[in-house]
Amino acid sequence: MASQQLRVYVPSHPLIKHWLAVARDVETPTPLFRSALSELGRWLTYEAMRDWIPTQAVQVQTPLEPAAAEVIAPNTPLAIVPILRAGLALLEGCQSLLPQARIFHVGLVRDEKTLQVSCYLNRLPERIPEQMRILIPEPMLATGGTLLWILDELKKRGADPSLVRIVSVLAAPPGLQRLGSHYPMVQIFCAMIDERLNDRGFILPGLGDAGDRAFGT
């Protein structure tokens, strides 16, 4: 049997391309950068929802006659796990399409010298509800360390990794390879796969520090 391979989707959508260009530009001011990430969160979440959210056949009454229709299946467990800080910049766009989703905040910080990840805030439930679909907004998938930490924590709490999808503005090959070796069943939706990382673990050509640019710090 062939081994499972990580699936990474880079949607060819003009709005995604436009907002990525805005986000990359060093001249983009903080309010517009934040809007760009929110829009990227929205459109990448739209793509991530394909064949992921279960629907249910219903009948509705139009002004003229009954009609067959489909709606999102009620009581489908959904959650968004934004990684603080930068994940908050994507959250508004994600949440606008999944208003019924629960929000579990997780705060992680990466040591700039060792690139090790440590947690300063964890609002995940002790037990993840069965069959819960989980969306993780993380603007930069660089080394993959942050996402590995989150995925390990979710799995320990009962989450099914095959029901997890990641929304990321930019990804780099080292992070994708690392995630693929541990969680090949996870699906990733990003605006672009960039070429490489520098010696500080930043994506090149990238867009700089997403958290700093989104919050003006």
Backbone as ProteinMPNN parsed JSONL, in Angstrom:
{"seq_chain_A": "MASQQLRVYVPSHPLIKHWLAVARDVETPTPLFRSALSELGRWLTYEAMRDWIPTQAVQVQTPLEPAAAEVIAPNTPLAIVPILRAGLALLEGCQSLLPQARIFHVGLVRDEKTLQVSCYLNRLPERIPEQMRILIPEPMLATGGTLLWILDELKKRGADPSLVRIVSVLAAPPGLQRLGSHYPMVQIFCAMIDERLNDRGFILPGLGDAGDRAFGT", "coords_chain_A": {"N_chain_A": [[0.849, -1.203, 0.0], [0.562, 2.219, -0.847], [2.232, 4.899, 0.787], [0.705, 7.524, 2.719], [0.397, 10.875, 1.525], [1.165, 14.247, 2.204], [-1.216, 16.731, 1.494], [-1.252, 19.678, -0.26], [-2.753, 22.66, -1.079], [-2.811, 25.254, -3.415], [-4.691, 27.673, -4.18], [-5.693, 28.989, -7.31], [-6.703, 31.842, -7.47], [-7.917, 35.027, -8.314], [-8.426, 36.988, -6.317], [-7.096, 36.012, -4.085], [-4.47, 36.11, -5.038], [-4.232, 38.877, -5.393], [-4.53, 39.959, -2.748], [-2.397, 38.737, -1.519], [-0.245, 39.966, -2.803], [-0.575, 42.58, -1.842], [-0.091, 42.109, 0.892], [2.579, 41.295, 0.85], [3.996, 43.586, 0.133], [6.31, 45.912, 1.265], [5.638, 48.533, 1.686], [3.016, 48.591, 2.459], [0.676, 49.839, 4.724], [-0.022, 49.285, 8.261], [-2.934, 49.048, 8.893], [-3.998, 48.315, 6.351], [-2.497, 46.058, 5.791], [-3.446, 44.349, 7.759], [-6.083, 44.108, 6.889], [-5.588, 42.797, 4.476], [-4.651, 40.285, 5.359], [-6.924, 39.403, 6.682], [-8.705, 39.152, 4.523], [-7.349, 37.18, 3.054], [-7.56, 35.113, 4.879], [-10.316, 34.705, 4.715], [-10.788, 33.902, 1.979], [-9.113, 31.702, 1.663], [-10.165, 30.032, 3.597], [-12.678, 29.613, 2.481], [-11.912, 28.016, 0.295], [-10.887, 25.846, 1.71], [-13.128, 24.723, 2.834], [-14.376, 23.151, 0.97], [-15.919, 20.092, 0.265], [-15.634, 19.352, 2.905], [-17.222, 20.245, 5.003], [-20.073, 18.748, 6.221], [-23.254, 18.381, 4.583], [-26.849, 18.683, 4.507], [-29.803, 17.433, 3.091], [-32.668, 19.37, 2.493], [-35.997, 20.761, 2.421], [-37.267, 23.746, 1.237], [-39.525, 26.535, 1.344], [-40.169, 28.495, -1.297], [-41.103, 31.832, -2.47], [-42.861, 30.994, -4.409], [-43.154, 28.143, -4.687], [-42.483, 24.878, -3.177], [-39.016, 23.856, -2.772], [-36.168, 21.818, -3.366], [-33.213, 21.754, -1.346], [-29.925, 22.335, 0.084], [-28.307, 22.403, 3.235], [-25.829, 23.34, 5.691], [-25.058, 20.67, 7.765], [-26.832, 20.468, 10.775], [-25.551, 20.848, 14.109], [-22.995, 20.014, 13.532], [-19.799, 19.548, 14.738], [-17.522, 22.15, 14.978], [-14.44, 23.901, 14.989], [-12.179, 26.653, 15.398], [-8.78, 27.199, 15.624], [-6.899, 29.623, 16.369], [-3.506, 30.638, 16.195], [-1.84, 32.519, 18.422], [0.397, 35.324, 18.062], [-0.14, 36.059, 15.435], [-2.055, 34.527, 14.09], [-4.474, 35.635, 14.752], [-4.895, 37.656, 12.946], [-5.811, 36.398, 10.68], [-8.127, 35.323, 11.621], [-10.607, 36.781, 11.635], [-11.487, 36.718, 8.95], [-11.717, 33.922, 8.579], [-13.659, 33.286, 10.522], [-15.864, 34.649, 9.613], [-16.922, 33.028, 7.665], [-17.405, 30.723, 9.021], [-19.305, 31.064, 11.244], [-20.498, 29.625, 13.25], [-18.562, 28.18, 14.486], [-16.581, 27.086, 17.263], [-14.1, 28.856, 19.157], [-10.834, 28.265, 19.949], [-8.255, 29.54, 21.585], [-4.726, 29.567, 21.248], [-1.588, 30.36, 22.49], [1.609, 30.737, 21.303], [5.163, 30.972, 21.363], [8.198, 31.494, 19.625], [11.567, 30.777, 20.121], [14.032, 32.88, 18.977], [16.664, 32.16, 18.581], [17.084, 29.38, 19.081], [14.898, 28.353, 17.805], [12.996, 26.891, 19.07], [9.733, 26.017, 20.294], [7.478, 27.421, 22.637], [4.701, 27.374, 24.923], [2.389, 29.826, 26.007], [-0.261, 30.252, 26.435], [-3.142, 28.308, 26.576], [-6.117, 27.33, 25.463], [-7.454, 25.109, 24.687], [-9.956, 22.545, 24.859], [-10.141, 19.961, 27.394], [-10.917, 17.565, 26.297], [-11.369, 16.878, 22.963], [-14.315, 17.153, 21.093], [-15.88, 14.317, 19.536], [-15.422, 13.675, 16.087], [-15.021, 16.344, 15.478], [-14.412, 19.017, 13.322], [-11.558, 20.877, 12.575], [-10.109, 23.987, 12.068], [-7.071, 25.549, 11.472], [-5.723, 28.643, 11.624], [-2.761, 29.986, 10.533], [-0.476, 32.258, 9.681], [2.212, 31.948, 8.65], [3.877, 29.203, 7.526], [6.637, 28.019, 8.308], [9.176, 26.66, 9.607], [7.616, 24.684, 10.606], [7.414, 23.974, 13.248], [5.642, 25.202, 15.108], [3.084, 24.414, 14.207], [3.34, 21.637, 14.406], [3.467, 21.381, 17.176], [0.871, 22.221, 17.9], [-0.71, 20.298, 16.527], [0.145, 17.917, 17.752], [-0.787, 18.406, 20.333], [-3.553, 18.624, 19.914], [-4.089, 16.022, 19.01], [-3.46, 14.521, 21.306], [-5.605, 15.238, 22.845], [-7.718, 14.008, 21.698], [-8.477, 14.692, 19.093], [-9.093, 14.087, 15.612], [-6.633, 13.89, 13.298], [-7.106, 13.76, 10.53], [-9.305, 15.293, 10.137], [-8.492, 17.837, 10.358], [-7.701, 21.002, 9.045], [-5.443, 23.326, 7.626], [-4.954, 26.777, 7.326], [-2.892, 28.892, 5.685], [-0.943, 31.721, 4.908], [1.616, 31.823, 3.654], [3.851, 29.182, 2.817], [6.737, 27.089, 3.354], [9.164, 24.84, 1.913], [10.754, 23.33, 3.939], [9.107, 23.302, 6.267], [6.765, 22.109, 5.267], [7.714, 19.578, 4.564], [8.405, 18.611, 7.075], [5.933, 18.589, 8.437], [4.603, 16.784, 6.774], [5.931, 14.402, 7.279], [5.044, 13.702, 9.769], [2.259, 14.192, 9.997], [0.692, 13.322, 7.561], [-1.94, 13.181, 6.783], [-3.216, 15.573, 7.161], [-4.621, 18.505, 5.646], [-3.515, 21.302, 3.763], [-4.009, 24.69, 3.019], [-2.834, 27.268, 1.174], [-1.663, 30.553, 0.152], [0.66, 30.742, -1.311], [3.609, 28.844, -2.019], [6.668, 29.476, -0.871], [10.226, 29.902, -1.608], [12.367, 29.27, 0.251], [13.998, 29.241, 3.536], [15.538, 31.698, 5.692], [18.534, 32.039, 7.774], [17.401, 32.577, 10.19], [15.018, 31.337, 10.233], [12.981, 32.57, 8.845], [10.598, 32.953, 6.227], [11.497, 33.213, 2.8], [10.835, 34.696, -0.391], [8.86, 35.848, 1.253], [6.958, 37.834, 3.666], [7.808, 39.272, 5.756], [7.582, 39.72, 9.362], [4.617, 38.522, 10.291], [2.969, 38.924, 12.541], [4.055, 41.25, 13.777], [3.683, 43.114, 11.698], [0.922, 43.073, 11.402], [-0.028, 44.088, 13.793], [1.367, 46.371, 14.291], [3.755, 46.444, 15.78]], "CA_chain_A": [[0.0, 0.0, 0.0], [1.344, 3.448, -0.916], [2.136, 5.727, 1.984], [-0.099, 8.73, 2.547], [1.215, 12.041, 1.227], [0.579, 15.524, 2.578], [-1.856, 17.441, 0.387], [-1.125, 21.131, -0.141], [-3.508, 23.311, -2.144], [-2.515, 26.669, -3.656], [-5.779, 28.044, -5.09], [-5.396, 30.014, -8.305], [-7.85, 32.748, -7.401], [-7.392, 36.392, -8.458], [-8.479, 37.746, -5.068], [-6.005, 35.524, -3.247], [-3.239, 36.668, -5.589], [-4.207, 40.317, -5.135], [-4.28, 40.271, -1.337], [-1.037, 38.312, -1.201], [0.641, 41.031, -3.269], [-0.702, 43.68, -0.882], [0.561, 41.71, 2.138], [4.033, 41.213, 0.654], [4.594, 44.905, -0.13], [6.845, 46.547, 2.475], [5.017, 49.852, 1.844], [1.635, 48.454, 2.918], [0.541, 50.257, 6.125], [-0.576, 48.279, 9.172], [-4.374, 48.756, 8.732], [-4.238, 47.624, 5.091], [-1.912, 44.724, 5.923], [-4.388, 43.559, 8.554], [-7.208, 43.807, 5.996], [-5.136, 41.806, 3.506], [-4.632, 38.975, 6.002], [-8.307, 39.009, 6.927], [-9.255, 38.688, 3.247], [-6.727, 35.901, 2.738], [-8.208, 34.136, 5.747], [-11.657, 34.443, 4.189], [-10.797, 33.174, 0.712], [-8.489, 30.395, 1.865], [-11.152, 29.223, 4.326], [-13.673, 29.226, 1.47], [-11.369, 26.874, -0.437], [-10.705, 24.725, 2.635], [-14.429, 24.152, 3.2], [-14.885, 22.26, -0.084], [-15.964, 18.663, 0.603], [-15.167, 19.196, 4.296], [-18.36, 20.481, 5.883], [-21.203, 17.916, 5.778], [-24.507, 19.066, 4.313], [-28.068, 17.901, 4.698], [-30.873, 17.785, 2.156], [-33.878, 19.912, 3.119], [-36.944, 21.385, 1.509], [-37.653, 25.091, 1.661], [-40.663, 27.112, 0.637], [-39.877, 29.76, -1.961], [-42.344, 32.598, -2.621], [-43.734, 30.413, -5.435], [-43.456, 26.729, -4.46], [-41.404, 24.203, -2.456], [-37.806, 23.573, -3.552], [-35.119, 21.046, -2.696], [-32.045, 22.582, -1.029], [-28.959, 21.742, 1.008], [-27.777, 23.3, 4.261], [-24.81, 22.725, 6.534], [-25.702, 19.772, 8.719], [-26.858, 21.044, 12.119], [-24.802, 20.183, 15.179], [-21.656, 19.595, 13.115], [-18.822, 20.21, 15.613], [-16.503, 22.916, 14.259], [-13.617, 24.772, 15.829], [-11.052, 27.37, 14.816], [-7.712, 27.316, 16.628], [-5.915, 30.612, 15.927], [-2.255, 30.647, 16.942], [-1.497, 33.906, 18.75], [-0.47, 36.45, 17.782], [-0.415, 36.337, 14.022], [-3.264, 33.849, 13.641], [-5.64, 36.503, 14.954], [-5.099, 38.478, 11.75], [-6.597, 35.597, 9.745], [-9.321, 34.799, 12.269], [-11.836, 37.466, 11.242], [-11.923, 36.179, 7.668], [-12.147, 32.538, 8.785], [-14.872, 33.245, 11.337], [-16.999, 35.175, 8.846], [-17.493, 31.918, 6.914], [-17.755, 29.654, 9.972], [-19.726, 31.791, 12.455], [-20.941, 28.689, 14.286], [-17.401, 27.472, 15.026], [-16.011, 27.464, 18.55], [-12.761, 29.415, 19.017], [-9.911, 27.827, 20.994], [-7.02, 30.297, 21.409], [-3.468, 29.009, 21.726], [-0.49, 31.311, 22.336], [2.923, 30.109, 21.212], [6.265, 31.869, 21.024], [9.366, 30.766, 19.129], [12.869, 31.332, 20.462], [14.652, 33.278, 17.716], [17.983, 31.541, 18.434], [16.991, 27.913, 19.004], [13.695, 28.056, 17.026], [12.123, 26.031, 19.865], [8.408, 26.599, 20.548], [6.937, 27.284, 23.992], [3.294, 27.788, 25.008], [2.054, 30.713, 27.122], [-1.719, 30.275, 26.596], [-3.746, 27.127, 25.964], [-7.547, 27.299, 25.746], [-8.058, 23.909, 24.129], [-10.675, 21.745, 25.857], [-9.447, 18.748, 27.816], [-11.271, 16.514, 25.348], [-11.941, 17.38, 21.72], [-15.509, 16.375, 20.73], [-15.722, 13.349, 18.458], [-15.717, 14.122, 14.718], [-14.909, 17.794, 15.338], [-13.571, 19.556, 12.264], [-10.754, 21.936, 13.172], [-9.367, 24.84, 11.145], [-5.981, 26.247, 12.15], [-5.161, 29.763, 10.868], [-1.367, 30.287, 10.876], [-0.024, 32.941, 8.458], [3.494, 31.538, 8.093], [4.289, 27.821, 7.783], [8.067, 28.122, 7.994], [9.861, 25.429, 10.021], [6.6, 23.696, 10.964], [7.449, 23.661, 14.671], [4.425, 25.659, 15.786], [1.967, 23.563, 13.82], [3.548, 20.321, 14.995], [3.087, 21.479, 18.588], [-0.591, 22.267, 17.943], [-1.265, 19.018, 16.09], [0.406, 16.948, 18.819], [-1.677, 18.718, 21.454], [-4.909, 18.252, 19.508], [-4.182, 14.566, 18.97], [-3.491, 14.052, 22.693], [-6.917, 15.542, 23.41], [-8.731, 13.21, 21.023], [-8.822, 15.16, 17.751], [-8.728, 13.253, 14.47], [-5.86, 14.749, 12.395], [-7.641, 13.774, 9.17], [-10.366, 16.298, 10.098], [-7.854, 19.141, 10.579], [-7.206, 21.72, 7.877], [-4.613, 24.477, 7.975], [-4.98, 27.924, 6.42], [-1.626, 29.598, 5.856], [-0.682, 32.629, 3.796], [2.818, 31.353, 2.978], [4.482, 27.963, 3.322], [8.074, 26.837, 2.82], [9.412, 23.4, 1.823], [11.156, 22.625, 5.165], [7.949, 23.09, 7.134], [5.862, 21.143, 4.645], [8.322, 18.248, 4.689], [8.329, 18.205, 8.484], [4.543, 18.22, 8.719], [4.257, 15.594, 6.002], [6.509, 13.207, 7.883], [4.328, 13.395, 11.007], [0.807, 14.261, 9.825], [0.405, 13.398, 6.129], [-3.381, 13.213, 6.531], [-3.687, 16.959, 7.283], [-4.631, 19.25, 4.391], [-3.046, 22.674, 3.918], [-4.442, 25.632, 1.982], [-1.999, 28.458, 1.304], [-1.668, 31.436, -1.015], [1.879, 30.531, -2.094], [4.738, 28.129, -1.425], [7.885, 30.234, -1.174], [11.385, 29.095, -1.986], [13.341, 28.829, 1.246], [14.08, 29.956, 4.808], [16.868, 32.237, 6.0], [19.136, 31.394, 8.942], [16.565, 32.86, 11.362], [13.769, 30.612, 10.085], [11.974, 33.387, 8.177], [10.34, 32.567, 4.844], [11.96, 34.113, 1.746], [10.867, 36.139, -0.126], [8.037, 36.093, 2.427], [6.29, 39.121, 3.865], [8.26, 39.794, 7.044], [6.95, 39.166, 10.559], [3.188, 38.786, 10.116], [2.408, 39.472, 13.781], [4.495, 42.628, 13.928], [3.083, 43.959, 10.681], [-0.536, 43.137, 11.6], [-0.373, 44.819, 15.01], [2.134, 47.602, 14.387], [4.725, 46.363, 16.89]], "C_chain_A": [[0.885, 1.254, 0.0], [1.152, 4.266, 0.35], [1.351, 6.99, 1.679], [0.814, 9.926, 2.352], [0.453, 13.304, 1.586], [-0.001, 16.219, 1.353], [-1.831, 18.949, 0.666], [-1.807, 21.763, -1.342], [-3.122, 24.796, -2.213], [-3.553, 27.164, -4.663], [-5.363, 29.164, -6.037], [-6.6, 30.945, -8.419], [-7.344, 34.181, -7.453], [-7.425, 37.201, -7.162], [-7.386, 37.3, -4.1], [-4.678, 36.102, -3.729], [-3.117, 38.161, -5.269], [-3.836, 40.612, -3.686], [-2.915, 39.779, -0.882], [-0.034, 39.382, -1.638], [0.617, 42.219, -2.319], [0.061, 43.346, 0.396], [2.079, 41.674, 1.998], [4.694, 42.59, 0.625], [5.03, 45.575, 1.175], [6.201, 47.904, 2.727], [3.572, 49.77, 2.346], [1.527, 48.855, 4.382], [-0.185, 49.2, 6.949], [-2.064, 48.019, 8.966], [-4.677, 47.976, 7.446], [-3.647, 46.215, 5.135], [-2.866, 43.811, 6.686], [-5.607, 43.183, 7.715], [-6.83, 42.738, 4.99], [-5.136, 40.413, 4.121], [-6.039, 38.483, 6.304], [-8.947, 38.469, 5.647], [-8.641, 37.353, 2.83], [-7.298, 34.793, 3.619], [-9.577, 33.735, 5.219], [-11.613, 33.535, 2.953], [-10.125, 31.816, 0.828], [-9.407, 29.472, 2.663], [-12.245, 28.75, 3.38], [-13.186, 27.994, 0.702], [-11.266, 25.644, 0.466], [-12.019, 24.034, 2.975], [-14.974, 23.189, 2.155], [-14.793, 20.801, 0.382], [-15.501, 18.379, 2.031], [-16.313, 19.335, 5.286], [-19.535, 19.646, 5.394], [-22.461, 18.752, 5.581], [-25.676, 18.104, 4.476], [-29.128, 18.374, 3.717], [-32.103, 18.254, 2.93], [-34.818, 20.378, 2.018], [-37.335, 22.735, 2.079], [-38.829, 25.57, 0.812], [-40.233, 28.431, 0.016], [-41.167, 30.59, -2.008], [-43.334, 31.971, -3.599], [-44.108, 28.964, -5.156], [-42.316, 26.092, -3.665], [-40.224, 23.907, -3.382], [-36.851, 22.748, -2.71], [-33.904, 21.939, -2.483], [-31.096, 21.777, -0.136], [-28.479, 22.8, 1.977], [-26.655, 22.574, 4.995], [-25.504, 21.899, 7.604], [-25.667, 20.374, 10.114], [-26.071, 20.184, 13.092], [-23.468, 19.59, 14.713], [-20.628, 20.292, 13.999], [-17.692, 20.84, 14.812], [-15.722, 23.769, 15.246], [-12.554, 25.451, 14.976], [-10.022, 27.536, 15.924], [-6.681, 28.319, 16.112], [-4.678, 30.572, 16.817], [-1.847, 32.098, 17.168], [0.004, 34.122, 18.546], [-1.012, 36.453, 16.357], [-1.678, 35.668, 13.511], [-4.522, 34.669, 13.818], [-5.932, 37.339, 13.717], [-5.891, 37.728, 10.68], [-7.974, 35.257, 10.293], [-10.611, 35.459, 11.792], [-12.384, 36.919, 9.924], [-12.416, 34.748, 7.783], [-13.511, 32.491, 9.469], [-16.085, 33.761, 10.585], [-17.674, 34.075, 8.034], [-17.925, 30.766, 7.807], [-18.216, 30.281, 11.285], [-20.152, 30.87, 13.589], [-19.783, 27.981, 14.971], [-17.024, 27.997, 16.41], [-14.574, 27.94, 18.318], [-11.922, 28.981, 20.22], [-8.572, 28.541, 20.766], [-5.826, 29.534, 21.985], [-2.366, 30.031, 21.444], [0.848, 30.599, 22.374], [3.961, 31.159, 20.848], [7.464, 31.015, 20.626], [10.636, 31.487, 19.532], [13.633, 31.621, 19.165], [16.013, 32.626, 17.496], [17.876, 30.031, 18.228], [15.849, 27.443, 18.109], [12.755, 27.084, 17.766], [10.83, 26.771, 20.208], [8.015, 26.379, 22.006], [5.547, 27.894, 24.036], [3.088, 28.701, 26.207], [0.546, 30.837, 27.343], [-2.301, 29.068, 25.874], [-5.205, 27.044, 26.389], [-8.236, 26.129, 25.028], [-8.824, 23.164, 25.216], [-9.881, 20.501, 26.217], [-9.709, 17.593, 26.847], [-11.929, 17.148, 24.14], [-13.162, 16.529, 21.373], [-15.26, 15.477, 19.521], [-16.179, 13.947, 17.123], [-15.665, 15.643, 14.547], [-13.952, 18.144, 14.201], [-12.874, 20.802, 12.8], [-9.974, 22.663, 12.085], [-8.309, 25.599, 11.942], [-5.471, 27.372, 11.254], [-3.761, 30.098, 11.395], [-0.725, 30.924, 9.651], [1.229, 32.362, 7.82], [3.826, 30.104, 8.502], [5.752, 27.735, 7.359], [8.799, 26.827, 8.329], [8.878, 24.316, 10.347], [6.527, 23.393, 12.442], [6.179, 24.039, 15.414], [3.25, 24.744, 15.469], [2.124, 22.143, 14.344], [3.137, 20.309, 16.458], [1.562, 21.426, 18.71], [-1.19, 20.906, 17.588], [-1.033, 17.925, 17.129], [-0.564, 17.151, 19.98], [-3.119, 18.34, 21.129], [-5.089, 16.731, 19.522], [-4.26, 13.988, 20.386], [-4.871, 14.222, 23.315], [-8.047, 14.888, 22.63], [-9.125, 13.662, 19.642], [-8.355, 14.16, 16.699], [-7.951, 14.124, 13.485], [-6.397, 14.802, 10.966], [-8.777, 14.787, 9.012], [-9.829, 17.707, 10.333], [-7.41, 19.725, 9.244], [-6.5, 22.985, 8.334], [-4.745, 25.538, 6.889], [-3.731, 28.75, 6.698], [-1.391, 30.5, 4.656], [0.5, 32.117, 2.971], [3.331, 30.081, 3.636], [5.85, 27.827, 2.67], [8.346, 25.339, 2.844], [9.857, 22.724, 3.118], [9.985, 22.335, 6.108], [6.981, 22.072, 6.577], [6.41, 19.725, 4.765], [8.215, 17.729, 6.118], [6.916, 17.792, 8.86], [4.166, 16.921, 8.018], [4.787, 14.318, 6.61], [5.775, 12.782, 9.148], [2.813, 13.309, 10.817], [0.448, 14.373, 8.345], [-1.079, 13.482, 5.807], [-3.969, 14.626, 6.642], [-3.642, 17.632, 5.918], [-4.303, 20.719, 4.653], [-3.5, 23.503, 2.723], [-3.637, 26.909, 2.175], [-2.021, 29.268, 0.02], [-0.457, 31.213, -1.908], [2.842, 29.657, -1.303], [5.999, 28.874, -1.841], [9.108, 29.312, -1.222], [12.151, 28.494, -0.815], [13.158, 29.613, 2.547], [15.469, 30.587, 4.938], [17.381, 31.59, 7.291], [18.382, 31.682, 10.24], [15.215, 32.142, 11.28], [12.652, 31.421, 9.467], [11.839, 32.94, 6.721], [10.844, 33.648, 3.882], [11.32, 33.72, 0.416], [9.91, 36.595, 0.97], [7.29, 37.409, 2.439], [6.704, 39.756, 5.194], [7.591, 39.08, 8.202], [5.468, 39.515, 10.528], [2.566, 39.399, 11.363], [2.784, 40.929, 13.975], [3.801, 43.543, 12.937], [1.567, 44.11, 10.888], [-0.899, 44.035, 12.777], [0.509, 46.028, 15.267], [3.154, 47.607, 15.5], [6.113, 46.077, 16.357]], "O_chain_A": [[1.847, 1.334, 0.763], [0.059, 4.322, 0.912], [1.327, 7.469, 0.546], [1.89, 9.989, 2.947], [-0.741, 13.426, 1.313], [0.64, 16.288, 0.304], [-2.326, 19.418, 1.691], [-1.484, 21.445, -2.487], [-3.111, 25.495, -1.2], [-3.325, 27.087, -5.87], [-4.762, 30.156, -5.623], [-7.402, 30.84, -9.346], [-6.427, 34.528, -6.709], [-6.536, 38.021, -6.932], [-6.818, 38.12, -3.379], [-3.857, 36.535, -2.921], [-2.041, 38.645, -4.92], [-2.94, 41.413, -3.42], [-2.334, 40.343, 0.044], [0.92, 39.67, -0.915], [1.659, 42.801, -2.021], [0.778, 44.192, 0.93], [2.79, 41.995, 2.95], [5.839, 42.733, 1.054], [4.217, 45.78, 2.077], [6.21, 48.387, 3.859], [2.968, 50.805, 2.629], [2.218, 48.274, 5.219], [-0.872, 48.334, 6.407], [-2.449, 46.854, 8.868], [-5.518, 47.077, 7.452], [-4.228, 45.281, 4.581], [-3.07, 42.656, 6.315], [-6.108, 42.064, 7.818], [-7.64, 41.867, 4.675], [-5.571, 39.456, 3.48], [-6.321, 37.289, 6.196], [-9.645, 37.456, 5.676], [-9.344, 36.487, 2.309], [-7.495, 33.668, 3.161], [-9.953, 32.563, 5.271], [-12.314, 32.525, 2.891], [-10.531, 30.87, 0.153], [-9.424, 28.264, 2.431], [-12.691, 27.606, 3.469], [-13.944, 27.049, 0.483], [-11.53, 24.525, 0.025], [-12.015, 22.867, 3.366], [-15.942, 22.478, 2.425], [-13.744, 20.339, 0.83], [-15.028, 17.281, 2.325], [-16.365, 18.624, 6.29], [-19.962, 19.815, 4.252], [-22.705, 19.71, 6.315], [-25.506, 16.888, 4.569], [-29.324, 19.575, 3.534], [-32.525, 17.617, 3.895], [-34.468, 20.382, 0.838], [-37.69, 22.852, 3.252], [-39.078, 25.068, -0.284], [-39.959, 29.391, 0.737], [-42.224, 30.092, -1.62], [-44.504, 32.353, -3.631], [-45.259, 28.58, -5.363], [-41.271, 26.722, -3.496], [-40.385, 23.732, -4.59], [-36.735, 22.947, -1.501], [-33.591, 22.78, -3.326], [-31.429, 20.688, 0.331], [-28.267, 23.952, 1.6], [-26.546, 21.35, 4.93], [-26.426, 22.372, 8.268], [-24.6, 20.753, 10.597], [-25.943, 18.971, 12.925], [-22.878, 18.764, 15.409], [-20.582, 21.522, 14.015], [-16.992, 20.158, 14.063], [-16.276, 24.29, 16.214], [-12.092, 24.905, 13.973], [-10.353, 27.962, 17.03], [-5.696, 27.925, 15.488], [-4.786, 30.485, 18.041], [-1.546, 32.82, 16.217], [0.801, 33.224, 18.817], [-2.167, 36.797, 16.106], [-2.316, 36.182, 12.591], [-5.52, 34.446, 13.133], [-7.083, 37.694, 13.463], [-6.568, 38.351, 9.862], [-8.887, 34.94, 9.532], [-11.607, 34.772, 11.566], [-13.585, 36.686, 9.79], [-13.416, 34.385, 7.164], [-14.402, 31.752, 9.051], [-17.212, 33.363, 10.878], [-18.866, 34.168, 7.741], [-18.724, 29.924, 7.395], [-17.596, 30.062, 12.326], [-20.169, 31.276, 14.751], [-19.996, 27.253, 15.941], [-17.133, 29.191, 16.689], [-13.909, 27.48, 17.39], [-12.255, 29.29, 21.364], [-7.833, 28.181, 19.849], [-5.906, 28.94, 23.06], [-2.222, 30.51, 20.319], [1.182, 29.937, 23.356], [3.676, 32.11, 20.119], [7.715, 29.959, 21.206], [10.765, 32.69, 19.304], [13.856, 30.721, 18.356], [16.478, 32.54, 16.359], [18.493, 29.472, 17.322], [15.818, 26.284, 17.696], [11.837, 26.524, 17.166], [10.827, 27.989, 20.39], [8.194, 25.288, 22.547], [5.243, 28.818, 23.282], [3.555, 28.396, 27.304], [0.112, 31.451, 28.318], [-1.997, 28.829, 24.705], [-5.502, 26.726, 27.54], [-9.444, 26.158, 24.794], [-8.398, 23.148, 26.371], [-9.045, 20.042, 25.438], [-8.838, 16.756, 26.608], [-12.921, 17.867, 24.265], [-13.064, 15.302, 21.359], [-14.521, 15.837, 18.604], [-17.196, 14.637, 17.053], [-16.206, 16.174, 13.577], [-12.834, 17.635, 14.13], [-13.507, 21.671, 13.4], [-9.271, 22.044, 11.286], [-8.614, 26.216, 12.963], [-4.849, 27.1, 10.227], [-3.599, 30.451, 12.564], [-0.45, 30.228, 8.674], [1.32, 32.283, 6.595], [4.031, 29.822, 9.683], [6.065, 27.421, 6.211], [9.022, 25.991, 7.453], [9.248, 23.142, 10.367], [5.661, 22.627, 12.865], [5.696, 23.28, 16.254], [2.507, 24.347, 16.367], [1.13, 21.507, 14.694], [2.532, 19.347, 16.931], [1.027, 20.676, 19.526], [-2.083, 20.422, 18.284], [-1.912, 17.096, 17.364], [-1.094, 16.189, 20.536], [-3.826, 17.796, 21.977], [-6.108, 16.221, 19.985], [-5.038, 13.068, 20.637], [-5.264, 13.457, 24.196], [-9.217, 15.183, 22.876], [-10.033, 13.077, 19.051], [-7.349, 13.475, 16.88], [-8.54, 15.02, 12.881], [-6.17, 15.785, 10.261], [-9.171, 15.107, 7.891], [-10.599, 18.655, 10.488], [-6.817, 19.032, 8.417], [-6.908, 23.628, 9.302], [-4.66, 25.243, 5.697], [-3.537, 29.246, 7.808], [-1.615, 30.093, 3.516], [0.408, 31.992, 1.75], [3.257, 29.923, 4.855], [6.1, 28.365, 1.591], [7.817, 24.633, 3.703], [9.384, 21.622, 3.398], [9.892, 21.247, 6.676], [6.433, 21.259, 7.322], [5.662, 18.785, 5.034], [7.965, 16.544, 6.338], [6.715, 16.773, 9.521], [3.493, 16.066, 8.593], [4.169, 13.262, 6.477], [5.872, 11.626, 9.559], [2.159, 12.451, 11.41], [-0.051, 15.412, 7.914], [-1.447, 13.818, 4.681], [-5.116, 14.842, 6.25], [-2.74, 17.371, 5.122], [-4.755, 21.302, 5.639], [-3.391, 23.078, 1.572], [-3.74, 27.56, 3.214], [-2.347, 28.758, -1.052], [-0.518, 31.456, -3.113], [2.887, 29.718, -0.074], [6.355, 28.899, -3.019], [9.029, 28.121, -0.921], [12.548, 27.331, -0.873], [12.312, 30.501, 2.657], [16.446, 30.089, 4.379], [16.735, 30.695, 7.837], [18.691, 31.096, 11.278], [14.365, 32.317, 12.153], [11.49, 31.023, 9.544], [12.824, 32.595, 6.068], [10.646, 34.841, 4.114], [11.259, 32.53, 0.104], [10.136, 37.648, 1.566], [7.022, 38.015, 1.401], [6.037, 40.661, 5.694], [7.09, 37.966, 8.047], [5.1, 40.674, 10.718], [1.728, 40.295, 11.261], [1.931, 41.755, 14.3], [3.373, 44.639, 13.301], [1.001, 45.159, 10.582], [-1.952, 44.672, 12.771], [0.424, 46.647, 16.327], [3.404, 48.648, 16.108], [7.063, 45.973, 17.133]]}, "name": "protein", "num_of_chains": 1, "seq": "MASQQLRVYVPSHPLIKHWLAVARDVETPTPLFRSALSELGRWLTYEAMRDWIPTQAVQVQTPLEPAAAEVIAPNTPLAIVPILRAGLALLEGCQSLLPQARIFHVGLVRDEKTLQVSCYLNRLPERIPEQMRILIPEPMLATGGTLLWILDELKKRGADPSLVRIVSVLAAPPGLQRLGSHYPMVQIFCAMIDERLNDRGFILPGLGDAGDRAFGT"}
